[in-house]
Amino acid sequence: MRSSQIWYRVEIIQFMHHREFTIANEYQYNRRSAPGWVVSHALRYPVLPIVFVITVIGMAVAQSLAAVFIGRAFDTLIGGGGASDLAGAALWVIAAYLGYGACDIVNSLALRVLGQRVERDTRAELYLSLVGKSQTFLSRQPVGDLMARATYDVQQISLMVAPNSGLILESLFALIVPLVTIALLRAQLLLVPILFLISFAVAIQRYNRALEPVASAMNERFGRMNAELAESIGGMEVVKGFAQEQQEEQHFTAAARAYRDSFVRSGTIQARYLPLLLYGVAVGLAFGHALLLVLQGQISVGQAITYMTLMGTLHSPTIMSLTTFAAVQLGLASAARILSVITAKTELDENSGGYSAPMRGEIVFEDVSFGYAESVVSGRWSVASSQGAGIADNRQPTTDNGLILRNINFEARPGETVAIVGQTGAGKTTLTKLVNRIYDTSAGRVLIDGVDVREWSMDSLRSQIATIEQDIFLFSRTVAENIAFGARTPVTRAQIEAVAKLAQAHTFITALPNGYDTVVGERGVTLSGGQRQRIAIARAFLTNPRILILDDSTSAIDSATEDQIQQAMRHIQEGRTTLLITHRLAQIRRADRILLLRNGALIAQGTHADLLATSAAYRQIFVRSEESGVRRQESEVVPP
């Protein structure tokens, strides 16, 4: 199969169609191929395509009738007809063009509405698909490229539907109806138009074949350029910190140049467009043929004029095909890009009919192993569980055999605090992400209250687990909206302020320009690290989770504030299981159980006293901490 055909087709494997989130009564589209997918979007509103087709036929018929009436008017004039006859002929021409105009108005309105609805629906379908994808999938995708698919590619589909697909359909009927009219006028006159149509069809086929790979490359390069831009802007602090502006400018310029080169290539193909030349030759031959038949007395002058007028109607479809087919190729390439994301494999499913119950908070790991892939081939991950069409993965292995975690066994009773310690890259954060099914185990089981997490309803599971990570994400919304984000039901301002006080955030929030109504900016950029973490802690308090995961969540909080937060946490931790990733020795000592990880393996577990007595590796952590000055009398840190 030619490569130009491959990108149109998207494999649909039934078992892979898992999603973490769905909506009720979701409309089902045909996702077997890019063209079929776009057509199914248009057919969701069947009245609009039907109205469009009817009005297109009406326009073509009106245009052909106008040519016939003009020819008859000339025959009437040559035959010595009176003023009343000529006036009647003129009225018929006016009526034909009025009909054409009326059909055109309805036609344009129906097509524009259809195009906007398709654009809205494709963008909504793409977003719903992304929300339902696993974190494994999303973490591999360049944000800028996904944004390009959701904006540029969706817009190209809209432009393909309206006006370009509409213009192609109009052109089709503008070719067929005049041919039928010519055949009714005089069959001998069909010779030149048929020869033109045959050559036109061959030229269009070659034109499309040349445009297909160029259109695909153009969209891919736009996505790459957008990804470069998004990454540069997101990492601008690092760029400026290392004075790498010139190098980044060169990277972006190279991406922009590649996108420009695709445009130039497309322009070169369009410059060699043959149908316009073929049409000119056809008009000349048609005129000569008509004159010959007039001289032979086989057709009248009026019929010759009608014939040439009908040949003139072929000019519009010919010239429009130059741009419309190029736009359709871009639209189909964009549809294939979007469809590759929508149909990409994801291994997690929401399991809406799964187990659902209030949690007690018992966590058990049974022989748990985890890796980002089933195998490692030539140093590159082979992602069998989450790779989509046209989407590659370059994640590198970090431990032997491609496993991040190996044979992990431990139990956390309801209400216990379990501290997880180990060197950077030991797998601490990855371990906690198996609890709420951000990732699924490669081997073994994670059980909550005796039930495998894969058997839990995803909604029930995650709604009862709260995570506060080291890198806090806040939305560009008000402080109150960010705190209330995880709440399952509407909350009052009093409830928001109450949890903010528990998280020691109320004081600094009220000092902001608009208090709880202050917009914090993208990712909370207007707040300090400690302020962001306290808002995240307040957000977790409000959800009242049965399991709490803290990933070094107090790293940017001063000692006094941390003590107050720990007191509040201890006060509300009854019946709540806490997994705590921290380097603060004061927190580690207070944990009910400590897990010591090294290179993805659990090498020791127990209480602080037990590990000091039995684990040389654990004692070494304390020795290093004391030597580096990390251990202070009250875990003193510099205030944020």
C-alpha positions in Angstrom: 0.0 0.0 0.0 1.3 3.5 -0.9 2.4 5.6 2.0 0.1 8.4 0.8 -2.8 6.0 1.4 -1.7 4.8 4.8 -2.3 8.0 6.7 -5.9 8.0 5.7 -6.6 4.7 7.4 -6.7 4.3 11.2 -6.7 0.8 12.6 -9.5 0.2 15.1 -8.7 -2.7 17.5 -11.8 -3.4 19.6 -10.1 -4.5 22.8 -8.0 -1.4 23.1 -10.9 1.0 23.2 -10.6 1.7 26.9 -11.2 5.1 28.5 -10.9 6.5 32.0 -13.9 8.8 31.4 -17.0 8.8 29.3 -20.3 10.7 29.1 -23.8 9.3 28.9 -25.4 9.0 25.4 -22.2 9.8 23.6 -22.7 10.0 19.8 -20.9 7.2 18.0 -19.0 8.2 14.9 -17.5 6.0 12.2 -13.8 5.9 13.1 -12.6 3.4 10.5 -11.0 6.0 8.3 -10.5 9.7 8.2 -12.9 10.4 5.3 -15.6 8.2 6.9 -15.1 9.9 10.2 -15.6 13.4 8.8 -18.7 12.2 6.8 -20.2 10.7 9.9 -19.8 14.0 11.6 -21.7 15.7 8.8 -24.4 13.1 8.7 -25.1 13.7 12.4 -27.2 16.6 11.1 -28.9 14.9 8.1 -31.3 17.8 7.3 -28.4 20.2 6.5 -26.7 18.0 3.9 -30.0 17.2 2.3 -30.9 20.9 2.1 -27.5 21.6 0.7 -27.7 18.9 -2.0 -31.2 20.0 -3.1 -30.1 23.7 -3.4 -26.9 22.7 -5.2 -29.0 20.9 -7.8 -31.3 23.8 -8.0 -28.4 26.2 -8.6 -27.0 24.0 -11.4 -30.4 23.6 -13.1 -31.1 27.4 -12.8 -27.7 28.2 -14.4 -28.3 25.8 -17.3 -31.8 27.1 -17.8 -30.5 30.6 -18.0 -28.1 29.6 -20.8 -31.0 27.9 -22.7 -33.2 31.0 -22.3 -30.4 33.3 -23.5 -29.9 31.1 -26.6 -33.7 31.1 -27.3 -33.7 34.9 -27.0 -31.1 35.2 -29.7 -33.0 32.9 -31.9 -36.1 35.0 -31.3 -34.1 38.2 -32.2 -32.6 36.7 -35.4 -36.0 35.3 -36.4 -37.6 38.8 -36.2 -39.5 38.4 -33.0 -41.2 41.4 -31.5 -40.5 43.4 -28.3 -43.0 41.3 -26.3 -41.2 38.1 -27.3 -37.9 39.5 -26.3 -39.3 40.9 -23.0 -40.6 37.4 -22.2 -37.3 35.8 -22.9 -35.5 38.4 -20.7 -38.0 37.7 -17.9 -37.3 34.0 -18.1 -33.5 34.7 -17.8 -34.2 36.9 -14.8 -36.4 34.2 -13.2 -33.6 31.6 -13.7 -31.0 33.8 -12.0 -33.4 34.8 -9.2 -33.9 31.0 -8.6 -30.1 30.6 -8.6 -29.7 33.4 -6.1 -32.4 32.0 -3.7 -30.8 28.6 -3.8 -27.4 30.1 -3.2 -28.5 31.9 0.0 -30.1 28.8 1.5 -27.1 26.7 0.3 -24.5 29.0 1.9 -26.4 29.2 5.2 -26.8 25.4 5.5 -23.2 24.7 4.6 -21.8 27.3 7.1 -24.0 26.0 9.9 -22.9 22.4 9.1 -19.2 23.4 9.0 -19.4 25.1 12.4 -21.2 22.2 14.0 -18.6 19.7 12.6 -15.9 21.9 14.0 -17.5 22.1 17.4 -18.2 18.4 17.5 -14.7 17.3 16.4 -13.1 19.5 19.0 -15.4 18.2 21.7 -14.7 14.6 20.7 -11.0 15.2 20.7 -11.1 16.8 24.2 -13.3 14.0 25.6 -10.9 11.5 24.2 -7.9 13.3 25.8 -9.7 13.4 29.2 -10.3 9.7 28.9 -6.7 8.8 28.1 -4.3 7.4 30.6 -1.5 9.5 32.2 1.0 7.2 30.5 -0.3 8.3 27.1 -0.7 12.0 28.0 2.8 12.3 29.5 4.3 11.2 26.2 2.6 13.8 24.1 4.1 17.2 23.3 1.5 19.7 24.6 2.1 22.0 21.7 1.3 19.3 19.2 -1.9 18.4 21.0 -2.9 22.0 21.0 -2.2 22.2 17.3 -4.5 19.2 16.7 -7.2 20.8 18.8 -7.0 24.2 17.1 -5.3 24.2 13.6 -6.3 20.7 12.6 -9.9 21.1 13.7 -10.1 24.3 11.8 -8.8 22.6 8.7 -11.6 20.0 9.0 -14.1 22.9 9.3 -12.7 24.6 6.2 -12.7 21.3 4.3 -16.5 20.9 5.1 -17.4 24.5 4.5 -16.8 25.9 2.0 -14.5 23.5 0.2 -16.4 20.2 0.2 -19.5 22.2 -0.6 -17.7 23.9 -3.6 -16.6 20.5 -4.9 -20.1 19.2 -4.7 -21.4 22.4 -6.4 -18.7 21.9 -9.1 -19.8 18.3 -9.6 -23.4 19.3 -10.4 -22.1 22.3 -12.3 -20.4 19.7 -14.6 -23.2 17.1 -14.8 -26.2 19.3 -15.4 -24.7 21.3 -18.2 -23.6 18.0 -19.9 -27.2 16.8 -19.7 -28.4 20.1 -21.1 -25.9 19.9 -24.0 -27.0 16.3 -24.7 -30.7 17.5 -24.9 -29.6 20.4 -27.0 -27.6 18.3 -29.6 -25.9 15.0 -28.9 -23.1 15.9 -31.4 -22.0 18.8 -29.1 -21.0 16.4 -26.3 -17.7 15.4 -28.1 -15.5 18.2 -26.7 -17.0 18.4 -23.2 -16.6 14.6 -22.7 -13.0 14.7 -23.9 -12.4 17.6 -21.5 -14.0 15.8 -18.5 -11.9 12.7 -19.1 -8.7 14.7 -19.2 -9.9 16.8 -16.2 -10.5 13.6 -14.1 -7.1 12.3 -14.9 -5.4 15.6 -14.1 -7.3 15.9 -10.8 -6.3 12.4 -9.8 -2.7 13.1 -10.4 -3.0 16.5 -8.6 -4.5 14.8 -5.5 -1.9 12.1 -5.5 0.8 14.7 -5.5 -0.8 16.8 -2.7 -1.5 14.0 -0.2 2.0 13.5 1.2 2.6 17.3 1.1 -0.6 18.0 3.1 0.3 15.4 5.6 3.8 16.7 6.0 2.5 20.3 6.3 0.2 19.5 9.2 2.9 17.3 11.0 5.4 20.1 10.7 2.9 22.7 12.0 2.4 20.5 15.0 6.2 20.2 15.5 6.6 23.9 15.2 3.8 24.5 17.7 5.4 22.0 20.1 8.7 23.8 19.9 7.0 27.1 20.6 5.1 25.7 23.6 8.1 24.0 25.0 10.3 27.1 24.7 7.7 29.4 26.3 7.1 26.9 29.1 10.8 26.6 29.7 11.7 30.2 29.2 13.0 30.6 32.7 15.6 27.8 32.0 16.4 29.3 28.6 17.1 32.7 30.1 18.9 31.1 33.1 21.4 29.4 30.8 21.5 32.2 28.2 20.3 29.8 25.5 18.0 32.3 23.6 20.0 32.1 20.4 20.0 28.3 20.4 16.3 28.1 21.0 15.7 30.7 18.3 17.6 28.4 15.9 15.5 25.4 16.9 12.3 27.3 16.3 13.5 28.8 13.1 14.4 25.3 11.8 10.9 24.1 12.6 9.3 27.2 11.0 11.5 26.8 7.9 10.4 23.1 7.5 6.8 24.3 7.7 7.4 27.0 5.1 9.1 24.5 2.8 5.9 22.4 2.9 4.0 25.4 1.8 6.4 26.1 -1.0 6.1 22.5 -2.2 2.3 22.8 -2.1 2.5 26.0 -4.1 4.8 24.3 -6.7 2.3 21.5 -7.2 -0.5 24.0 -7.6 1.5 26.1 -10.1 1.7 23.0 -12.3 -2.1 22.6 -12.3 -3.2 21.4 -15.7 -7.0 21.6 -15.8 -7.0 25.4 -16.4 -4.9 24.8 -19.5 -7.1 22.0 -20.6 -10.2 24.1 -20.1 -8.7 26.8 -22.4 -8.1 24.2 -25.1 -11.6 22.8 -24.7 -13.3 26.2 -25.1 -11.4 26.8 -28.3 -12.2 23.4 -29.7 -15.9 23.7 -28.6 -16.2 27.1 -30.3 -14.7 25.7 -33.5 -17.0 22.7 -33.4 -20.1 24.9 -32.8 -19.2 27.2 -35.7 -18.8 24.2 -38.0 -22.2 22.8 -37.0 -23.8 26.3 -37.6 -22.2 26.5 -41.0 -23.6 23.0 -41.8 -27.0 24.1 -40.7 -27.2 21.5 -38.0 -27.7 24.0 -35.1 -29.0 27.5 -34.9 -27.0 30.5 -33.8 -29.0 30.6 -30.6 -28.1 27.0 -29.9 -24.5 27.7 -30.5 -24.7 30.6 -28.0 -26.4 28.3 -25.5 -23.7 25.7 -26.0 -20.9 28.2 -25.4 -22.7 29.6 -22.4 -22.9 26.1 -21.0 -19.2 25.6 -21.7 -18.6 28.9 -19.8 -20.3 27.4 -16.7 -17.5 24.8 -16.7 -14.9 27.5 -16.0 -16.0 28.0 -12.3 -15.7 24.3 -11.3 -12.3 24.1 -13.1 -10.7 27.1 -11.4 -12.3 26.3 -8.0 -10.8 22.8 -8.1 -7.3 24.4 -7.8 -7.9 25.5 -4.2 -10.7 23.2 -3.1 -8.9 19.9 -3.6 -5.8 21.3 -1.8 -8.0 22.3 1.1 -9.6 18.9 1.2 -6.2 17.2 1.3 -5.2 19.4 4.2 -8.5 18.6 5.9 -8.1 14.9 5.5 -4.6 15.0 6.8 -5.8 16.9 9.8 -8.6 14.4 10.3 -6.1 11.6 10.3 -4.0 13.4 12.9 -6.9 13.9 15.2 -8.3 10.4 14.7 -4.9 8.9 15.5 -5.2 10.5 19.0 -8.8 9.6 19.5 -8.2 5.9 18.6 -4.8 5.6 20.2 -4.5 2.7 22.6 -4.9 3.3 26.3 -4.8 0.5 28.8 -7.0 1.9 31.6 -10.8 1.8 31.6 -13.2 3.7 33.9 -14.9 0.4 34.8 -18.2 2.2 35.4 -19.9 -1.0 36.6 -17.0 -1.9 38.9 -16.9 -2.1 42.7 -18.0 1.0 44.5 -18.1 1.5 48.3 -16.9 3.8 51.0 -13.2 3.0 51.7 -11.8 2.0 55.0 -8.3 2.8 53.7 -6.5 -0.6 53.8 -3.8 -0.8 51.2 -2.0 -4.1 50.2 0.7 -4.5 47.6 1.1 -8.2 46.5 4.3 -9.0 44.5 3.8 -5.7 42.5 6.1 -5.0 39.6 5.8 -2.1 37.2 7.4 -0.9 34.0 6.5 1.6 31.3 6.7 -1.2 28.7 6.5 -4.9 28.3 9.9 -5.0 26.8 12.9 -2.9 25.9 14.2 -3.1 22.3 17.5 -1.5 21.4 17.3 0.9 24.3 13.9 2.2 23.2 10.6 1.5 24.9 8.2 -0.8 23.0 4.9 0.5 24.5 2.5 -2.3 23.8 -0.2 -1.0 26.1 -0.5 2.6 25.2 0.9 3.5 21.8 -1.4 5.2 19.3 -1.3 5.4 15.5 1.5 7.6 14.4 2.6 8.4 18.0 6.0 7.2 19.1 7.4 6.8 22.6 11.0 7.4 23.5 10.9 6.8 27.2 14.2 5.3 28.4 14.4 2.5 31.0 15.7 3.3 34.5 16.2 -0.1 36.0 17.1 -3.6 34.9 14.7 -5.4 32.5 12.8 -2.2 32.0 11.0 -2.4 35.4 10.7 0.7 37.7 9.4 -1.4 40.6 10.1 -5.0 41.3 8.2 -7.4 43.6 6.9 -4.9 46.1 5.0 -6.3 49.1 3.6 -4.3 52.0 0.4 -3.6 53.9 -1.0 -0.3 55.3 -3.8 -0.6 57.8 -6.6 1.9 57.8 -5.5 5.1 59.5 -1.8 4.3 59.3 0.8 6.8 58.0 3.3 5.1 55.8 6.5 7.0 54.9 8.3 6.0 51.7 12.0 6.9 51.5 14.8 6.2 49.2 17.2 7.9 46.7 16.0 9.9 43.8 14.8 7.6 41.1 14.1 4.7 43.5 10.4 4.6 42.4 8.7 6.3 45.3 6.3 8.5 43.3 5.6 5.7 40.8 4.6 3.4 43.7 1.9 5.9 44.9 0.6 6.3 41.4 -0.4 2.6 41.3 -2.8 3.2 44.2 -5.2 5.5 42.3 -4.5 3.8 39.0 -2.6 6.6 37.3 -0.7 3.6 36.1 -1.5 -0.1 36.3 0.8 -2.8 37.6 2.8 -4.9 35.1 2.6 -7.8 37.6 1.0 -8.5 41.0 -1.9 -6.7 42.6 -2.7 -3.5 44.5 -5.7 -4.1 46.8 -7.7 -1.5 48.6 -10.0 -2.9 51.3 -9.2 -6.3 49.9 -10.4 -5.4 46.4 -8.0 -5.2 43.4 -7.9 -1.5 42.3 -8.6 -2.7 38.7 -12.0 -4.0 39.9 -12.9 -0.7 41.5 -15.0 1.8 39.6 -12.5 4.5 38.5 -14.8 7.2 39.7 -15.3 5.7 43.1 -11.6 4.9 43.5 -10.2 8.3 42.6 -12.9 10.3 44.4 -11.8 8.8 47.7 -8.0 9.3 47.2 -6.4 12.8 47.3 -2.8 13.5 46.1 -0.7 16.5 46.9 2.4 16.4 44.7 5.6 18.2 44.9 4.9 20.1 41.7 1.6 21.7 42.5 -0.7 22.5 39.6 -3.2 25.3 40.0 -5.6 26.4 37.3 -5.8 30.0 36.0 -8.9 30.6 38.1 -9.7 32.2 41.5 -8.2 30.9 44.7 -11.7 29.8 45.8 -12.2 27.8 42.6 -8.9 26.1 42.9 -9.6 25.0 46.5 -13.1 23.8 45.6 -11.8 22.0 42.4 -11.9 18.5 43.8 -15.2 18.7 45.6 -17.9 16.3 44.5 -20.7 18.6 45.5 -21.1 22.4 45.5 -19.4 24.0 48.5 -19.9 27.2 50.3 -17.4 30.0 50.9 -17.5 29.1 54.6 -16.4 25.6 53.9 -13.6 26.8 51.6 -12.3 29.3 54.2 -12.5 26.5 56.9 -10.2 24.2 55.0 -7.9 27.1 54.1 -7.5 27.8 57.8 -6.7 24.1 58.4 -4.0 24.4 55.8 -2.6 27.6 57.2 -3.6 29.4 53.9 -6.3 31.7 55.1 -4.0 34.5 56.3 -2.1 34.9 53.0 -5.2 34.5 50.9 -7.0 37.3 52.6 -3.9 39.5 52.0 -4.2 39.0 48.2 -5.7 41.9 46.2 -9.1 40.2 45.8 -8.8 37.7 48.6 -10.4 34.4 47.7 -11.5 35.9 44.3 -8.0 36.6 43.2 -7.1 34.9 39.9 -3.8 33.1 40.5 -2.6 32.9 36.9 -1.5 29.9 34.8 -0.2 27.2 37.1 -0.5 29.6 40.0 2.5 31.6 38.8 1.5 34.7 40.9 2.0 32.6 44.1 5.0 31.4 45.9 5.8 27.6 46.1 4.7 27.5 49.7 1.5 29.3 49.0 0.6 26.9 46.1 1.3 23.9 48.3 -1.0 25.2 51.1 -3.8 25.8 48.6 -3.3 22.2 47.4 -3.5 20.9 50.9 -6.7 22.9 51.5 -8.1 21.4 48.3 -7.3 17.9 49.6 -8.9 18.7 53.0 -12.1 19.7 51.2 -12.4 16.4 49.4 -12.2 14.5 52.7 -10.4 11.5 51.2 -10.0 8.1 52.8 -6.5 7.8 51.4 -4.1 10.7 51.3 -0.9 10.7 49.2 1.6 13.4 50.1 4.6 13.6 47.7 7.0 15.9 49.5 4.1 18.3 49.8 5.6 20.4 52.7 9.0 20.9 51.0 8.4 24.7 50.5 6.8 25.4 53.9 8.7 26.9 56.8 9.0 25.0 60.1 6.4 26.9 62.1 3.8 26.6 59.3 4.7 22.9 58.8 4.2 22.1 62.4 0.8 23.8 62.4 -0.2 21.8 59.2 1.0 18.6 60.7 -1.1 19.2 63.8 -4.1 19.8 61.6 -3.3 16.7 59.5 -3.0 14.5 62.6 -6.3 15.9 63.9 -8.2 14.8 60.7 -6.2 11.6 59.9 -8.4 9.3 62.0 -9.6 6.6 59.7 -7.5 8.0 56.9 -4.5 6.1 55.4 -1.6 8.4 54.4 1.3 7.6 52.0 4.0 10.1 52.7 7.0 10.7 50.5 9.4 13.0 52.3 13.0 13.7 53.1 12.2 15.4 56.4 13.4 13.1 59.2 10.9 14.5 61.7 8.0 13.3 59.5 9.7 9.9 58.8 10.1 9.2 62.5 6.4 9.9 63.2 5.2 7.4 60.6 3.6 4.1 61.7 5.5 2.3 59.0 8.5 3.2 56.8 9.3 1.7 53.4 12.8 1.9 52.1 13.2 1.7 48.3 16.4 1.2 46.3 16.5 0.9 42.5 12.8 -0.1 42.4 13.1 -2.8 45.1 11.7 -2.7 48.7 14.8 -3.5 50.7 13.4 -2.8 54.2 10.2 -1.9 56.0 9.2 -1.3 59.6 9.1 1.4 62.2 11.8 4.0 62.7 13.3 2.1 65.6 13.1 -1.2 63.9 15.0 0.1 60.8 17.6 1.8 62.8 18.3 -1.5 64.5 18.1 -3.8 61.4 18.9 -1.8 58.2 22.3 -0.4 57.5 20.9 1.4 54.4 18.4 3.2 56.6 21.0 4.2 59.1 23.2 5.5 56.3 20.3 7.9 55.3 20.4 9.3 58.8 24.2 9.7 58.7 24.1 11.5 55.4 21.3 13.7 56.6 23.2 14.7 59.7 26.4 15.4 57.8 24.7 17.6 55.2 22.9 19.6 57.9 19.4 18.4 56.8 18.6 17.1 60.3 18.1 20.1 62.6 16.4 20.3 65.9 13.0 21.1 64.6 13.5 20.3 60.9 14.3 23.9 60.3 14.1 25.2 56.7 14.3 28.5 55.1 10.8 30.1 54.9 9.3 30.2 51.4 
